[in-house]
Amino acid sequence: KEMEDWWTALGSAKPREAARAMGSFLRAGATAAPFLAEHVPAGAALDEDRVGALIRDLDDEDFAVREKASAALLGLADVAEPLLKAAMGKTTSAEVKARLREILENPPPGKLSDLKAAEHAMLRLLALLEAIDTPEAREAVGRLVQPNVSLPLRTAAGEAVRRQKR
């Protein structure tokens, strides 16, 4: 019950309330890890079929379809990079090559300032899991580096994973 209250406060728009909740979780330490890990969304594997369809759409006759596919692939560039590079090596279409090159060379930054208000609790959750640093917490952080997570949060989680490996 107490951790449920902390969890609610973690998502508060009031910084002090959220900070108190973070402090409570940190004091609980490793005992909080299972509770926090339950609040991390299940990891979703990259849908390679969808990425393939988007790559094919880069060569569609309709400009709007090509633009929509480019935008979608740009949002997945960090997790779909190997597929994008492979497609670039296989395609004979100058249009597809140019669009893939643009996506690979100019991926979106995934800035934390781009987080929506509702995602701030997830960012706080990420910070707590990284600080607790148990095997269960590390596994939960890894689940945040998935295509179903927003790019800014995914970027922050990727950086946390790199720090944990040091």
N, C-alpha and C positions, 0 to 999 in steps of 0.2 A: 504493500500500500504506500509506504513511504517513497519508494523508488518511482511509483506511478505519479506521485505528486511532483517529484523532482523532474520527471520526464515532461509533465505538463508545463512546468516552469521553464524548462530548457527551451521551449518554443515561444516563450514570452517575447513580446515586442519591447518589454522593459529590460534594458541591459542589466540593471542590478539584480533583478529577479532571476534572469538567466544565469548570471555569474554566480549567484548563490547556489543555484541548482548544480552548476558545473563543479563548484567547490564540494558540494555534498557527494556527488558521484566520485570525485577524485579521492575524497577521504575514505569512501567505501572501497576504493581500489579494485583489486582483482575480483572481489565478490560482486561488483557491479557489472563486470564484463559480460556474463551471460544475459543479463537483463538488457544491456545496451545492444548486444549483438542481435537480439531478437527484433530490434527496431530498424535494423539495416535491411533494405529491400533485398529480396532474393536476387542473385545474379542472373542475368540473362545473357546467354551466349549470343555472339554476333550472328545475325541472320544472313548467312552468306548468299542465300538465294535472293533475298531482297537487295543486297549490295550488287549482285550480278545484274538484276533487273534494272537497278538505277544506272549502272554503268552502260547497259544497252540503251537506256533512255537518253544518254548523252549524245547519241547519234540519231535521235528521232527527228523526223521532218519538221515537227512543230517546235518553234523556238521556246514557247512557254514550257513545254515538257522538258526540254534540255535544261532550261534555267531551274526548274523545280528539282530535277535530278541532281544538278550541281549543288544546289543549296542543301539538299538532304545528305549528299556525300560529304560535303564540307563539315557538317555536324558530326559525322562519323569518322572523319579523317584519321584521328588518333588511334582508333581501334581497328579501322579497316585498311590501314596503310599497306600491309602486305598484299591484300587483294587489289588495291588500287595500283600498286607498282607492277604486279603481275599483269593486270589488264593493259597497262601502258606498254608493256613489252610485247603484247600479243596483237594489239589493235593496229589496223592499217589506216584508220580514219584520222585525218589531221584534226578534225573537230574534237574527237574524243581525246586524242593525245594532248591537245592544247588545254582542254578542260581538266583533265587529270593532272597535268603539270601544274596548273594554277592551284588546284586543291592541295597537292602535295607540297608545293613550295610556299604556300600562304595559308596554312591552317589557321582556324580561328584561335584567338589567344586563350579562351576559357578563363577570363578574368573573374575573380571573386566578386567584383563590383557588379557583374552581370547576374548574380544570384537573385532569384525571386525571394520575397520576404518569407514565404513558407519553407524555403530551403535553408534558412539560417539555422534552424534547429538541427538539420542534417550536418551542417558544417560544424556546429558545436559538438555533435555526436562524433564526428570524425576526429576532432581534437581530443575528446575524451578517450576514445579507443586507442589513439596513438599514444597518449600519455600513460594509459593503463598497461599497454604493451604485454599482454599475455598472449599465448598462442591463439586463443579464441578471439581476442580483440584484433590480432593481426589478420586472421582469416576474415573477419567482418570488414576490416578496412579494404581488403582485397576485393570484396564483393561490391565496393563502391566504384571500382574501376571497370564498370560494365556499360554496355551501350544503353541500358535502360535508365542510366543516371544522367542528369544534366551535365553538359560539358564543363562548366566551372567547378562543380563538385567532383566530377570525374578527374579533372586536372589536379585539384587539391589532393584527392585520394591517391593519385599516381605519385605525386611528390612525397606523400606520407609513406607509401610503400618503398620508395627509393631510400628514404631516410631510415626506415626500419631495417633495411638490408645492410646498412653500414655497420 
